[in-house]
Amino acid sequence: MRETGLTKGNLSAHLSKLEETGYVAGEKGFAGKIPRTTCSLTERGREAYRAYRDHLRGMVAKMPR
Protein backbone atom coordinates (compact mmCIF):
# COMPACT_ATOMS: atom_id res chain seq x y z
CA MET A 1 0.00 0.00 0.00
CA ARG A 2 2.80 2.38 0.88
CA GLU A 3 4.52 1.95 -2.48
CA THR A 4 1.44 2.12 -4.70
CA GLY A 5 -0.83 4.51 -2.84
CA LEU A 6 -3.74 2.09 -3.37
CA THR A 7 -6.39 1.40 -0.78
CA LYS A 8 -6.47 -2.00 0.94
CA GLY A 9 -9.46 -3.14 -1.10
CA ASN A 10 -8.07 -1.91 -4.42
CA LEU A 11 -4.66 -3.43 -3.80
CA SER A 12 -6.25 -6.71 -2.77
CA ALA A 13 -8.27 -6.82 -6.01
CA HIS A 14 -5.17 -6.15 -8.13
CA LEU A 15 -3.10 -8.75 -6.29
CA SER A 16 -5.87 -11.34 -6.65
CA LYS A 17 -5.87 -10.87 -10.43
CA LEU A 18 -2.08 -11.11 -10.58
CA GLU A 19 -2.17 -14.29 -8.49
CA GLU A 20 -4.84 -15.79 -10.78
CA THR A 21 -2.58 -15.25 -13.80
CA GLY A 22 0.39 -16.76 -12.00
CA TYR A 23 2.42 -13.54 -12.05
CA VAL A 24 2.54 -13.07 -8.27
CA ALA A 25 2.72 -15.38 -5.27
CA GLY A 26 1.44 -14.10 -1.95
CA GLU A 27 1.96 -15.19 1.63
CA LYS A 28 -0.30 -14.13 4.47
CA GLY A 29 0.99 -14.08 8.00
CA PHE A 30 1.42 -11.85 11.01
CA ALA A 31 4.01 -9.39 12.22
CA GLY A 32 3.30 -9.78 15.91
CA LYS A 33 -0.47 -9.34 16.05
CA ILE A 34 -0.70 -7.32 12.83
CA PRO A 35 -1.78 -9.15 9.65
CA ARG A 36 0.83 -8.91 6.91
CA THR A 37 0.76 -10.00 3.27
CA THR A 38 4.02 -10.42 1.40
CA CYS A 39 4.06 -10.76 -2.38
CA SER A 40 6.74 -11.69 -4.87
CA LEU A 41 6.95 -12.16 -8.61
CA THR A 42 6.91 -15.69 -9.90
CA GLU A 43 9.17 -16.72 -12.76
CA ARG A 44 6.20 -16.32 -15.09
CA GLY A 45 5.67 -12.81 -13.66
CA ARG A 46 9.32 -11.92 -14.21
CA GLU A 47 9.13 -13.08 -17.82
CA ALA A 48 5.95 -11.06 -18.42
CA TYR A 49 7.52 -7.98 -16.81
CA ARG A 50 10.68 -8.30 -18.94
CA ALA A 51 8.60 -8.64 -22.12
CA TYR A 52 6.53 -5.57 -21.16
CA ARG A 53 9.65 -3.56 -20.29
CA ASP A 54 11.33 -4.51 -23.57
CA HIS A 55 8.19 -3.60 -25.51
CA LEU A 56 8.09 -0.16 -23.86
CA ARG A 57 11.79 0.39 -24.53
CA GLY A 58 11.21 -0.45 -28.19
CA MET A 59 8.36 2.05 -28.38
CA VAL A 60 10.44 4.79 -26.75
CA ALA A 61 13.37 4.09 -29.09
CA LYS A 62 11.10 4.68 -32.10
CA MET A 63 9.83 8.02 -30.82
CA PRO A 64 11.10 11.17 -32.53
CA ARG A 65 13.50 13.21 -30.48
Secondary structure, DSSP 8 states (H G I E B T S, - for coil): -TTT---HHHHHHHHHHHHHTTSEEEEEEEETTEEEEEEEE-HHHHHHHHHHHHHHHHHHHTS--
